[in-house]
Amino acid sequence: MKSAAPTSLLSPEHIAMVDKGVSAIVSSCDVQLRPSIMRAMGSSITPDGGSITVYLSRRQSRQLLLDVAATGRIAVVFSEPLSHQTVQVKARQARIRPAQASDEPQLQRYRAAMAHEVAKVGFEARFAYTMFDWQLDDLVAISFEPQEAYDQTPGPRAGVALSASGATP
């Protein structure tokens, strides 16, 4: 008997939100559970929501990268600036690698998407292009498979765990 394919923790709507390129804040903690945090310079998600990659500046994210390397723990909050629709994903087996030339199209797509997103809340595109300016040799990619997901949109459902179907129970 064939086993069923794993069901994503994220709904198609959450996957679409993350895929379009929204604000991504990455966090981890050290072995004493002291937190570290940094804004991602880019992100990508597989069409099924089963794997996520975030890109960080190595020079700006030293402690966070040390923490991920030591613990494998990562949490990422994806939030749409205009609506504040937010989802948080967590994993305990994140993998770090240097960014590669093949990542550049995704990074450029993310920067353009963020320029579009921040324009919706009144900032000029140049703000995003400056904020998300990167040098490929400074970037690292952290990839992971979400093991937990939460609705973090402000309101009565904030903090509610998402079920395997991506919906709040």
Order of alpha helices (4+ residues) and beta strands (2+ residues): alpha-beta-beta-beta-beta-alpha-beta-beta-beta-alpha-alpha-beta-beta-beta
